Amino acid sequence: MRMRKHATVALAGTASLIAGLALWPSAASATGDGSGPSHSDVLEGEFVSERIEETFVDHNGDSLPALGDQLAYTNSSTGTFGAATDHGLCVFHQVDLTADSATLHCTSTTEGANGSLTAQGTARVRLTSPDLLEEAHWAITGGTGAFSGATGEVHITRFEGDGLDFKSFGTLRIVLDR
C-alpha cells in the first residue's frame, strides 16, 4: 500500500508538466492569414519540469488514492523559453485500483521572470508507477505580466522517474492577443 501512495505522489508531475513551460519569451512569431496585420503572437516550445517537493493529501486516511484525494507539488522547469517554477494541485477522479489507473484534474501556475501562466486539464495515469496512459492536453486559461490574457495549450507527452526524481516532458503553445 505504501508503494501505491508513493507512486501516486509521483504522478503529480502531470500537473507540473504544464508548469515549466515557457514563460519568458522575448522572441515570438506573429501569425495571420496574410490579409492584414496580425493581432496575435504565437509562442511554441518544449519544456521539462522536475519535481522539487510534493505531498499526497489522503482525505479518507486509507493511504490509497480515492476520489477527492489530492497531490500538491512544486517543480522547476526549463525549456525553449527559459527557467520557471511551477505550483500545482491535482485532484483524483475516476480512481480504479483494480486497473491501476486514475484520472486527475490538475491546475498549475508557472512563474517566470516576465509573468505567469495558469493551465488546467486532466491526465490519465497509472497508480503504481508514474506512467502517462495517454498524452494529456491542457488549456492555458490566463496569465499575468507579458502573458496577460494568454490562451493556448499544454501537451504533456511523457513522464520519467518517480518520487522527487520525477520529470514531465511536453510542448506548449501560447497565444497572446495584441
N, C-alpha and C positions, 0 to 999 in steps of 0.2 A: 504494500500500500504506500509506503514511503516513496518508492520508486515512481509510482503514478503521480504523487504530489510533486516531486522534483521535476519530472518530465513536464508536467502541466505548467509549472512555473516557467520552464524554458520556452514555452510557447508564446509567452508574452512578446517575444521578439516579433511576432506577427505584427503587432501594433507598432512596434518600434521601427519596423522596417520603414514605415512611412516616414518616420522621423528622419533623420539624417538625410533627407532627400536633397534638398538643394538649397535653398535659400540664399544664396549670396551671389547671384549672378550679376556681372556687370555687362556681360555681352548677351544680347538676345537677338533672335531672328524675328523680323516682322513677317506677318502673314497677311494674305489678302488674295483676291481673285484677279488682281492686275487692273481692275477697272477704276481704281482710285486709291487714295492714301489709306494705309492700314490703320486701324484703330485698336489693334491688339498686338501684343508681343507674346510669342510662344517660346518658352524655355524648356528644353528637354535634356535629360541626362540620366546617368546611372548613380546608384548610391549603395553603400554598405553601412549597416548600423550594427554596433557592437554593444552588448549588454554591460552596463555599469552596476546596476542594482535592480532587484526585483523582490516582490512579495506576493504570496498567494493568500487571498482572503477567503477562508473556508467558513461560510455562513452557517452550515449545519453541523460543523465540528467532526465530520467523519474522515477527514484527510483525503477525500476523493473529490474530484471536480463534479459539480452538480449545477443545475440551473440556478443562475444568480450569483454563483461564486465569481470572484474577480482576480485578475492579475494586474498589479500596478508595477510600472518599470521606468527606468531612466536608461537611455542609450546615448552613446556618442556616435555620430555619423560623419561619414566622409563621402565625397563623390565629385561629380563633374563640377559642381558649384561651390565646393569648399566644405569647411567643418561646421558642425552644428550639434546641438544637444536636443534629444527627444524626450518628451514626458508623455506617458500613455497609460490608459486604463482599458482593459478588455473584460467583458462580461461573458460568462459561459451561457450558451443556449444550445439546445438540441444535443445534450450530452448522451452518448451511448457507450457505456463502459464495456459492454459485451463486444462491440465493434471497434473498441479502442479509438473512438473519434469524437470530435465535438465541433460545433460551430461557435466561433467567438465573434462578438461585435466589439470593435475597438475604436477608440478616439485617441488621436495623438497630435500633439503640438510640437513642432520643430522650431527651435530658436537659433538664430544666427546673427551675425553682425549687422545685417540690414533689415531685420524684421523677423516675423514668424509666419509659419503656415500651419493650418489645422486641417486634418483629414480624418475621415471615418469610413468604416466599411466592415465587412465580415471576412472571416478566413476559416476554412475547414482544415482542421489539424488532427494529427494522431496524438493520443494522450501519453503513451509510454515512451515515445521518442519525438523529438521536435521535427516532425515531418509535415510539410505543407502538402495536403492531399490534392489540391488544385491551386493554380495561380489565383491570387487574390487581387481584386480591382477595387480601389477605394476612391472616394470622391474628395477632392480638395474643396473644403467648404468655406475658406476665407483666409485672410492673412492680415498682417499689420506692417507698417513701415513701407519698404519697397514692394511688399506683396499685398498691400491693401486692396481688397476686392478680388483677390485671386480666385480662380476656379481651376479645374483640371483634374488629373487622375494620377494615382499612385498604383503601380503594378508591382506586386511582390511575387518574385519568381521562385525563390528557394530559401531554405534555412540550412545552416550548418552548425554543428556542435550542440552543446546543451549547457544548462546552468549559466554561470557567468561567462562561459566561453561561447555563448550563443551569438550567431550573426544572422542577419537578414540581408537579402540581396534583391535589388529590383531597379525599376526605372520610374521616372516621373515626368509628367508633362504639366507645366504651369501655364495658364493663360492669364495675361494681365491686360485688362481693357484700359485703353488710354484715351 
